[in-house]
Amino acid sequence: MSDYSESHGLGHEEQQQPESTELAPDLIVCVDCGGICHLLTRPYVEQDGSQGFRPGDIVAYRCEDCLDRWDIELE
């Protein structure tokens, strides 16, 4: 009996989902004033369609209340 993926030419590699990458939160709380900080940095978009950030990447946020900028290194 033939497996569906083999009979339809779908190899093991093609069935795997793209490796997920870490996404930075869109919003964080401002340490200075308690306002809302918005993510300024755009995620990488890989050739396989996955997107996100990697540990060690620096992302920038701007507070909508006090306008402070926060640069954060992702873990």
Secondary structure, DSSP 4 states (H G I P E B T S, - for coil): ---HHHHTT--HHHHSPPPP-B---SEEE-TTTS-EEEE-SPPEE-TTS-EEB-TT-EEEEEETTT--EEEEE--
